Amino acid sequence: MLDVSLQTGTMTGPRRDTSAFKAYDIRGVVGENIDANFVECVARVATEILGATSAAVGFDARETSSDYAQAAARGCMNAGASVLGLGLCGTEEVYHAVGSNGLGLGIMVTASHNPIDHNGLKLVGPNARPLTENEFAAIRERAASISVGAGKSSPPANLDGKAVQPELDLRQAYVQSAIDVAGITSEATLRRTTRILFNCGNGAAGPTLKAILSNLGVRGVQIDAHVVHGLPDPTFPNGIPNPLLPKNHAATASEVVRLGADFGVAFDGDFDRCFFFDGAGTFVGGEYLVALLAEANLRREAGCTIVHDPRLVYAARDKIRAAGGVAIQSGTGHALVKAKMREVGAAYGGEMSAHHYFRDFFYCDSGMIPWMAIIALLAAEEKTLSECVAALRAAYPSSGEINFQIENKWDALARLRAAYVPHAAEVDEGDGLSCDMGAWRFNVRASNTEDLLRLNVEARGQAVSLDGCVAQLSKIIEGTKA
């Protein structure tokens, strides 16, 4: 691997702004609280804090990402680490490179679905594990203590997106691993050709998707793939790829219907998340995907443990138990889900926010593995995604996440406790407030950074009016009903 030693500059000037550090990653406004010098500093400090002697660096399709990746590589090498440059890729390709090559640090330059003038960093440690709170805090504190203007150096060589070791094809190694983890084989899909509409949103997904489809074709897997907005473009001519937003659904849904596709898949900017649309072009709620992917994993590994988040749980829990698996609840957020999965050895973990984690993929999230796993499941059950999801929607209707802008969110939570806890069949305050009322259930969580309450409501069948439950909860949250 590339191993270059560079000298750091003189540490002079004002204390560095570290406001781009968020709860789990780093995201800021280009030229305001994030630039190449900042990225180089953070990379050097992260290498030092983790004691890493090797690192992988990748970047998304944003205009500044390639330059920031060069800066990150310089920072790692200034701290004495060798660097494996992945070029334009997805976050999960960085995870795979770190985990499969025994590296000590992974840095992905990405702002995912943030506005076009943003950029950021995602960091992982050895075995592609999330950084601990203490590690992340230490990196922020040390970076802040290094004054602006420090750490300038010459750019490294051979970070053009090719593997540093010519005999090692990093993307193909990742592709083979992702397909294997998904459990997709030619035997699983030869019954019929699956027509899929892929919307890459002009983000980083296009080249990697092409490599996966090519490999599946060689294996004899029959996919009639139609790709829109597949060319990475830093201007994002079709808008920032954030398929979770309802206003962005039509771009994928209309193409699914026009093509008569079995289903559609839309990726966010660094494709660590993917979003599904059924054959009618209807957006598929994340809670239903968690249930289906849990079932897919249980088909491959009978009796395995599945981790789910606390927001909407009925569909996942019932599917897991019916298939003989073990359902374990985790707090919301990738660090909590990954930690719980490692603790219990879970084969799969899912969040309704479209983060899907796989034990055999270093307990990391992937946006490519889920759609392949769904193909394998549909082939095994000889059903369409529309049929599977329609059954789940009927059995477990849900509200989706509803956000309330409210100043006194803790008072609102107190009102909800008073109204529902005395009458609930089950109460859980491990992550927000969850009350199971028997025929229906809700979870409400307070945002850590905004005056927001996030509410999710679900029911069992049509025993109660879901809309009525939401209306009642809304009045209590807003303080219009005692």
Phi, psi and omega in degrees: 000160181298130182220099184233135178256124180237152181270141176276162182274184180282136183270092179227159176107184185290161178296143187284140176282122179243028180293347177287346177289123177252198185295318185236341183216193184235123177214132181209180179267126183302129178084350178255295179235014171211133175206182185297322180295320177298314181298316179299317179298312181298318180297318180296315181295318179299318178300318181291314183298319182276350184065032184283137175255357179208151183210155171246140180230128176227170181210156180268196190271004182292156188300323183269355191293321180297315178297321180292327177294320175300318179296318179298319179297319177299315181300317179297315182290327176298332178269006174094010181264146170280154188232134173253110182272122183264347183070204178294124185197184175259160180303322182293337175289327173294315177305312183295319180298318179294310184293318186278340181252007176065036181276162184264349184203142173233135179231120173250123177273110182196150168244014176051247185258012179292166180304163189296335181269013179256160165206174184187189182223140167245131185241139172225156180260199180304146183060022179060027179281151174296151174291147175285164177302320181294319179296315182295319178295321180294321178296315179298314183294317180291322178298321179295329183281347178267118189291157181298138180100350179279153169087014179286144183199176180281150181291146179283164178265162168061044172241053187260017180093353176271156174295138180295324176266113186303330182281353183252110178266098188295318182293317180295325176296318177297314182301313180298320180294316182297318180294319179296317181296323180292339180075026181266130180226164178298324180297329183284342189233001183287349181297324180201156176279131179265125177263122184233136173262121178251127174247109183271351174063021183061021175269209186276353191290328190309303182299321180290318176301317179301318180295321179294314181298323178296316180295319178297322178298318178298326180281355179088011179282126186268104177232124174266089188268133174238119186249128174243149180052043185277344182276120177301131184215114184295346177275349181044067185297341179252019180092158178299130181289099176224079187293349180290333182288129180305326181294342180264356185294323187299327183300324178272316185301317183295324179287324177301313181293316182300320183274348186065038183287154175294320173196171179237152178228128177238137184253152169274185192300320180251013177045034169277356173229146172226150185235140189251147173231133182283182185296342176269002181083013181274132178299136181261120179302143184299329180295329179285327176293322177300316180297315182290321179289329172298315178298320179298318179291324179290334174293327181275329185221092184301136175078009185288166180265137180236135178255137178227161179273172191268001191285305177228116194236341188305308185298314182295311182299316182293318178297316182296313182292321179296329181269005177083017180266180179244121181263127179235131179268141177238164168293164181281142178116144189298322182295320180290318180295314181297320179296317179295319178299316179296322181297318186256359180068035183293141179286329184211147173223140183222145173240146181294347177281007176083022169264124182233126189244145186226126180306316184279006172241043177062031181059027184255163178273152183214143173261350180263323182298320185301315183292330176288321178296325178293321176302314181297320180294314182297322178295319181294323183268352182054047178229165172265162176297322179302318180295315181296315184288323178301319179296320179291319179297321180291321183281329186223067179299143182220160183274342195070172184281128179245124181259133177247121174279108187214130185289313183262067185293330181287327174294320179297319177298321179296320178296320179294318178301314182297324185281327191243326186303318181297339185251359187280144174286332180209135179234136179222122177243027178291329178212091188078205178242121175242128176233121175263116184264011179100290179269348178207170188207151173221154171230133176229132184231142176269134175294142178281341188240347183226163175280065183231142164248134182250118186247135172230133182231140178219159181223166174258108180061216183250025183295331177228165175275112179300316180299322178295319178297316179297317181297319180295314179298319182299318180296319180293316179299318183278355175079019180264000177216132182291000000 
